[in-house]
């Protein structure tokens, strides 16, 4: 089960209790899920919008995202990460459609 940490989604912790980097692709997926839930529960749609706006703050100066986000927001892993960008585009498209429909 993933937990949100600010605007990033944190995956499972290792047994030793060390905090692993956050897999950034989980955040757009959470936005997508909240957007879909917001079709019947408007508070979820607002939560999706806020999370999406916070997520945008993790981009670098060129608007690119890494595969993972460290505890202090630093970009880790593969860079730029294509799957993260595809998930972000999908989340943006679906969130925009849902917000326009209300």
N, C-alpha and C positions, 0 to 999 in steps of 0.2 A: 504494500500500500504506500503510495507516495503522499508526502505532506508538503504543503506550500511553505516556503521560506521567503518572505518578501514577495517578489514576483517570480521567483524561480521555484521549480518543483523539485523536491529532494527525494531521491530514490532510497532504497533500503540501506541501512547502516551496516557496516561490517561488524563481525562478532567482537572485535577488539574495542568497539565504541568510537573509533576514529570517524570523523565526518568526511565522507567521500565528496568529490566534486558533484555538482548537480548536472544531470544530463539535460541540456537546455531544450531538447526536442519535446520533453514532457510538458513544458509550459504552454506551447501553442496547442497541444492536444487537450490540456485542461481547459483552455479558452474555448476550443471547439465543443467540448462536452457541456460546459456551462451555457454556451450559446444555444445548443440544442435543448437543454433543460429550460432555458429562458423563454422558449416558445409557449410554455404552459405556466411558468413561474417567473414573472418579470424581475424579481430580485436577483435571480441567477444571471439574467442578461446584463444587468448593471454590474454585477460582480465580474462577469466576463470582460466587459468594457474596461473596467478599472485594472484588471490584471493585464490585459493587452497593452494598455498605456504604460504600465510599469515595466513590462517586458521590453518595450522599445528602448528603455534606458540602458539595456545591457549591450547594445550595439556599439561597435567602435566608431571612430570618426568618419568612416566610409559607409556606415550602416550595415556592416557585416557582423555575423555571429559565429562564435566558435561552437565546437561540439559540446563543451562542458563549461560551466561557470563555477569558479572557486568560491570559497566562503566569503571572500571580500569583494566578489564581483569580477575578478580577473578572468580573462578568456583562457581556457585550457583545451587541450586535445586538438583534433583536426581543425584547421582553419584555412579558409572559410568552410563551413559545414553545409553542404548542399541540402541534405535532408531537413535540417533545421530551417533553412530558408523556405523550402517547399511547404513545410508545416505552418510556418509563419504566414505565408501568402494565403494558404487555405483558410487559416483562422481569420485573417483580415477580411477575406472575401465573404465568408459565412457570417461573421459578426456584422459587417456592413449591411448585408442583406437583411439580417434579423432586425437591426436597428431601424432601417428604412421602413420595415413592415409594421412597426408599432405605431 
